[in-house]
């Protein structure tokens, strides 16, 4: 298909920000705008393999690093194991949007955990920035969830019925929408205005959590786990190519790769890869006054480094069999996704035709059968916990997941959420691989 004329401005370009070029596909290793601070790419210090630790955390994405940080803050001796690079899975490619709008959360415990984690960020961001010297590009802004037709309006209003008692929001008509942002499409029929939401750079958050955990005594190890050390039903360590490491507890926070632990645990970890892609644009217009999104067209966010984030693709864009049952964790950006994301964004904000493409990012997000995270102790196994399956909300739910796992390990239970049953691993005790497609709900960005 011939590229529409208005897309000719969007070109792959080598773009240098903060002294480091970011022209590689799928590269999570970039800095942008203001100095990121230490640790910088290529200078991360990995520890030697110790023989023992109180807790081993497997996976150094935002969830795993949050677990390590909250445990280290409690004085626990933590070893954080990562086979690739910090944030190399889904975390570094994420938008970093922190909002309670949309269909990602459901009434009850799901929305409660979302609100609890949102409330963590105003505390943990300055804590991390002070400890590490990094700028996480954290901004607190209003959100606009826009409808471009009656179907989208009906969807947004149906969600407001149960969200509005907990979040300060209101429906506004097209006139009010355009009073806030005149550049938006004339096709907009209205939207929900959320008085406060937030956004940050997910990769910087990931690095800051890792370094802050290390500053509190955690050891960060570049190792691949190839098995677990077990004595009967008790997990007492992990096997790596460099040798065994013994510990009191193991936390599996390996994102999409958590499924590999199923045979070692003799318990299902039903996580599948859900590819997501987004774009960073150089847009010459003034920054947007709110975090903008649409149920069918994704997000448009002006970041504090001057770039505009556009995205993202999700489960609705891919064949279900390839998405949920495939073994190929495809993390390569695609032209089809790039063109689709640009079309969607321009539908909402036509002036984005003037933007230039800076970077396209792709990652593999861990999708659980019910699109809810899997957090807590593994039934029938002593000393092992899961922290995975966060789907599109790993950044938003990372801090609260860290708190919950730290509570379980240090205190034996958690009061962060009054009802953890929606998130505990035991809900999948009888789950089989063939059940995945039958159970998974539609996924929205």
C-alpha positions in Angstrom: 0.0 0.0 0.0 1.3 3.4 -0.9 2.2 5.7 2.0 -0.2 8.6 2.3 1.4 12.0 1.5 0.9 13.3 5.0 3.2 10.6 6.4 6.1 11.6 4.2 7.3 13.9 6.9 7.8 10.9 9.2 11.2 9.5 8.5 13.6 7.3 10.4 16.3 9.7 11.5 19.4 9.5 13.6 18.7 11.8 16.5 21.2 12.8 19.2 19.8 13.6 22.7 21.9 14.3 25.7 25.1 13.3 23.9 24.0 9.7 23.1 22.5 8.8 19.7 19.4 6.6 19.7 19.0 5.1 16.3 18.9 1.4 16.9 15.8 -0.7 16.7 14.3 -1.8 20.0 17.2 -0.2 21.9 16.2 0.5 25.5 19.6 2.0 26.2 19.1 5.7 25.5 19.1 9.0 27.4 17.1 12.0 26.4 17.0 15.7 27.3 18.3 16.4 30.7 21.2 14.3 32.1 20.0 11.0 33.3 22.6 10.8 36.0 24.5 7.7 37.2 24.4 4.9 36.3 25.0 5.7 32.6 24.8 3.2 29.8 27.9 1.1 29.7 29.0 1.9 33.2 26.7 -0.2 35.3 28.5 -2.2 38.0 27.4 -5.8 38.4 28.4 -7.6 41.5 30.2 -10.9 41.8 28.0 -13.9 42.6 27.7 -14.3 46.3 27.0 -17.8 47.7 24.0 -16.8 49.8 21.3 -14.1 50.1 18.2 -13.7 52.2 16.1 -13.2 49.0 16.9 -13.7 45.3 14.8 -11.6 42.9 14.8 -12.9 39.3 14.2 -10.2 36.7 15.4 -6.5 36.7 12.5 -4.8 35.1 10.5 -2.2 37.0 8.6 -4.9 38.9 11.7 -6.8 39.9 13.7 -3.7 40.8 10.7 -2.4 42.8 10.7 -5.7 44.8 14.5 -5.5 45.4 14.2 -1.9 46.4 11.4 -2.3 48.9 13.1 -5.4 50.4 16.5 -3.6 50.7 14.7 -0.7 52.3 13.6 -3.1 55.0 17.2 -4.2 55.6 16.8 -7.5 53.7 20.0 -8.9 52.0 18.8 -9.0 48.3 20.4 -10.4 45.2 18.8 -9.2 42.0 19.5 -11.5 39.0 19.1 -10.4 35.3 20.2 -12.3 32.3 20.2 -9.4 29.9 20.3 -5.7 30.8 18.3 -3.8 33.3 14.9 -2.9 31.8 15.6 -4.9 28.6 12.1 -6.5 28.6 9.0 -4.4 28.6 9.9 -1.8 31.2 12.3 0.4 29.2 9.9 0.6 26.2 6.8 1.6 28.3 5.1 4.9 28.1 5.3 5.6 31.8 1.7 6.8 32.0 0.1 6.8 35.4 -3.6 7.2 35.1 -6.8 5.6 36.5 -8.8 6.2 33.3 -9.4 3.5 30.7 -10.4 -0.1 30.9 -7.2 -1.6 32.2 -8.5 -1.8 35.7 -11.8 -3.2 36.9 -14.1 -2.5 39.9 -13.0 -3.7 43.3 -9.5 -5.0 44.2 -8.1 -4.2 40.7 -9.0 -0.5 41.0 -7.9 -0.4 44.7 -4.4 -1.7 43.9 -4.2 0.8 41.0 -5.1 3.7 43.3 -2.7 2.5 46.0 0.2 2.3 43.5 -0.6 5.7 42.0 -0.3 7.1 45.6 3.2 5.7 45.9 4.7 7.8 43.2 4.7 11.3 44.8 6.7 9.7 47.7 9.0 7.3 45.9 10.0 9.6 42.9 11.7 12.3 45.1 13.1 9.5 47.3 14.8 7.8 44.2 15.9 11.1 42.7 17.5 12.2 45.9 19.3 8.9 46.4 20.5 8.5 42.8 20.8 12.0 41.4 18.6 11.0 38.4 15.8 13.0 36.9 12.9 10.7 36.3 11.1 13.3 34.1 8.1 12.9 36.4 5.1 15.2 35.7 1.7 15.5 37.3 -0.8 16.7 34.7 -4.5 16.4 33.9 -5.7 13.6 31.6 -8.2 13.8 28.7 -9.7 10.5 27.5 -11.3 11.5 24.2 -14.2 10.0 22.1 -14.2 10.5 18.4 -17.5 8.8 17.9 -20.6 7.7 19.9 -19.3 4.2 20.5 -16.1 5.6 22.2 -18.3 8.0 24.2 -20.5 5.2 25.4 -17.5 3.1 26.5 -15.9 6.0 28.4 -19.2 6.9 30.1 -19.7 3.2 31.1 -16.4 3.2 32.9 -17.1 6.5 34.6 -20.1 4.9 36.4 -17.8 3.0 38.8 -14.6 5.1 38.5 -16.0 8.5 39.3 -16.7 7.8 43.0 -13.0 7.3 43.5 -11.3 9.7 41.1 -11.9 13.4 40.5 -13.2 13.4 36.9 -16.0 14.8 34.8 -17.5 14.4 31.3 -16.8 17.4 29.1 -18.3 18.2 25.7 -16.5 19.0 22.4 -16.6 22.7 23.1 -14.8 22.3 26.5 -12.3 19.8 25.0 -11.3 22.4 22.3 -11.1 25.1 24.9 -8.4 23.1 26.7 -6.6 22.1 23.5 -7.7 23.8 20.2 -5.4 21.7 18.1 -7.5 18.5 18.7 -9.6 17.0 15.9 -12.9 18.6 15.1 -14.3 15.1 15.1 -14.1 14.8 18.8 -17.5 14.5 20.5 -16.4 14.8 24.1 -14.3 13.1 26.7 -13.6 12.6 30.3 -11.3 15.1 32.1 -9.3 13.7 35.0 -7.9 16.4 37.2 -4.7 14.7 38.0 -2.6 11.9 36.4 1.1 11.6 35.9 3.8 10.3 33.6 7.5 9.6 33.8 10.3 8.0 31.9 10.0 4.3 32.6 13.7 3.5 31.8 14.9 6.1 34.2 12.6 4.8 36.8 13.9 1.3 36.2 17.6 2.4 36.6 16.8 4.5 39.6 15.1 1.6 41.4 18.1 -0.6 40.6 20.7 1.8 41.8 18.7 2.8 44.9 18.4 -0.9 45.8 22.1 -1.3 45.4 22.8 1.7 47.5 20.8 0.1 50.3 22.9 -3.1 50.0 21.3 -5.2 47.2 23.7 -7.1 44.9 22.9 -6.9 41.2 24.0 -9.9 39.2 24.2 -10.4 35.5 23.2 -14.1 35.6 20.7 -16.4 33.9 18.7 -18.7 36.1 18.6 -22.2 34.8 16.8 -23.9 37.6 15.8 -23.8 41.2 17.3 -25.5 44.3 14.6 -27.5 46.0 14.4 -29.8 49.0 11.0 -31.4 49.0 8.4 -28.6 48.7 10.9 -25.9 49.9 12.8 -23.7 47.4 16.1 -22.9 48.9 18.0 -21.3 46.1 18.6 -20.8 42.4 20.8 -22.5 39.8 22.9 -20.4 37.4 25.6 -21.2 35.0 28.1 -19.8 37.5 26.9 -22.0 40.3 24.1 -22.3 42.9 23.0 -19.4 45.1 21.2 -20.3 48.3 18.6 -18.1 49.9 15.6 -18.0 52.1 13.1 -16.8 49.5 12.9 -16.5 45.7 10.8 -14.0 43.8 10.1 -14.7 40.2 9.6 -11.3 38.5 10.8 -12.3 35.0 7.9 -10.7 33.1 7.1 -12.6 29.9 9.8 -15.1 30.7 8.2 -16.2 34.0 6.4 -19.0 32.2 9.8 -20.9 32.1 9.5 -21.5 35.8 6.4 -23.6 35.5 8.2 -27.0 35.4 10.6 -26.0 38.1 7.8 -25.0 40.4 5.4 -27.8 39.3 2.8 -25.0 39.2 1.4 -23.1 36.3 2.7 -19.6 35.6 0.4 -18.7 32.7 2.0 -15.7 31.2 2.2 -15.0 27.4 3.9 -12.3 25.4 1.9 -9.4 24.3 3.9 -7.2 21.9 3.6 -3.4 22.3 5.1 -0.7 20.1 5.2 3.1 20.6 6.9 6.1 19.0 8.9 9.1 20.2 8.3 12.2 18.0 10.0 15.6 17.7 6.9 17.8 17.5 7.6 21.6 16.9 4.3 22.7 18.5 3.7 23.8 22.1 3.5 21.0 24.7 0.1 19.4 25.2 -1.6 20.7 28.4 -2.9 17.2 29.4 -2.1 13.6 28.9 -4.3 12.7 25.9 -5.6 9.3 25.0 -8.5 7.6 23.1 -9.8 4.1 23.6 -9.2 3.2 19.9 -6.3 5.5 19.0 -3.9 5.3 22.0 -2.0 8.1 23.7 -0.3 11.4 22.9 1.9 12.7 25.7 4.3 15.7 25.8 7.2 14.5 27.9 9.4 16.7 30.0 12.4 16.1 27.7 10.6 17.8 24.8 9.6 14.6 23.0 6.1 13.5 22.3 5.2 9.9 23.0 2.6 8.2 20.7 1.2 4.7 21.0 0.8 2.0 21.7 -0.1 -1.2 20.0 -1.7 -3.9 22.1 -3.6 -7.2 21.9 -6.3 -5.8 19.5 -3.7 -5.4 16.8 -2.4 -9.0 16.4 -3.7 -12.4 15.6 -4.7 -14.1 18.9 -3.0 -17.4 18.1 0.3 -15.8 17.4 0.0 -13.4 20.3 -1.0 -15.8 23.1 0.4 -19.1 22.1 3.5 -18.2 20.1 7.0 -18.9 21.5 8.7 -16.1 19.6 9.1 -13.1 21.9 9.3 -10.6 19.0 10.7 -7.3 20.2 11.5 -5.8 16.8 9.7 -2.6 15.7 7.6 -3.0 12.5 6.7 -0.6 9.7 3.0 -1.6 9.9 2.8 -0.6 13.6 4.6 2.7 12.9 2.2 3.7 10.2 -0.8 2.6 12.2 0.3 4.5 15.3 0.9 7.6 13.2 -2.5 7.4 11.6 -4.2 7.0 14.9 -2.4 9.9 16.5 -3.1 12.2 13.6 -6.8 11.3 13.8 -6.8 12.8 17.3 -4.2 15.6 16.8 -3.9 16.5 13.1 -1.0 18.9 13.8 1.2 15.9 14.5 1.7 15.8 10.7 4.5 18.3 11.3 6.4 15.9 13.7 9.5 13.9 12.9 10.0 10.4 14.1 12.9 10.1 16.6 12.6 6.5 17.8 10.3 3.5 17.6 10.3 1.1 20.5 9.0 -2.4 20.9 8.7 -4.7 23.9 7.1 -7.9 25.0 4.6 -7.4 27.8 3.6 -10.2 30.2 -0.1 -11.0 29.7 -2.0 -13.1 32.2 -5.2 -15.0 31.3 -7.4 -12.4 33.2 -5.1 -9.4 32.5 -4.5 -9.0 36.2 -1.1 -9.3 37.8 0.0 -12.5 39.5 1.4 -11.5 42.9 2.1 -13.6 46.0 3.2 -17.0 47.3 3.2 -20.1 45.1 0.8 -22.7 46.6 2.5 -26.0 47.7 6.0 -24.4 47.6 7.6 -22.8 50.6 9.9 -19.8 50.0 8.9 -18.8 46.5 6.7 -15.8 45.3 5.5 -14.6 41.9 5.4 -11.0 40.7 4.5 -11.1 37.1 1.7 -10.8 34.5 1.1 -7.0 34.8 0.2 -6.8 31.1 0.2 -3.0 30.2 0.4 -1.7 33.8 3.8 -2.9 35.0 5.1 0.6 35.5 2.0 1.8 37.2 1.8 -1.2 39.5 5.5 -1.7 40.0 5.9 0.1 43.3 2.9 -1.4 45.0 4.0 -4.9 43.9 7.3 -4.2 45.6 5.5 -3.3 48.8 3.3 -6.3 48.7 6.0 -8.8 48.1 8.2 -7.2 50.8 5.2 -7.5 53.2 4.8 -11.2 52.4 8.4 -11.9 52.9 9.0 -9.7 56.0 5.6 -10.1 57.7 3.9 -13.1 56.2 0.9 -11.1 54.9 0.0 -7.8 53.4 -2.6 -5.1 54.2 -1.8 -3.0 51.2 -4.9 -4.3 49.5 -7.7 -5.7 51.7 -8.6 -8.5 49.2 -5.6 -10.1 47.4 -7.6 -13.1 46.0 -7.8 -11.5 42.6 -4.0 -11.4 42.3 -2.8 -14.5 44.1 -1.2 -17.3 42.1 -3.5 -19.9 43.5 -6.3 -18.7 41.2 -4.4 -20.6 38.4 -3.8 -23.8 40.3 -5.8 -25.9 37.8 -4.9 -23.9 34.8 -3.7 -25.6 31.6 -2.0 -24.0 28.5 -5.1 -24.8 26.4 -7.2 -22.6 28.7 -5.4 -19.4 27.9 -7.3 -18.3 24.8 -10.7 -19.2 26.4 -10.0 -17.1 29.4 -8.1 -14.0 28.3 -10.3 -10.8 27.9 -9.8 -8.1 25.2 -6.7 -6.0 26.0 -6.8 -2.2 25.7 -3.7 0.0 25.9 
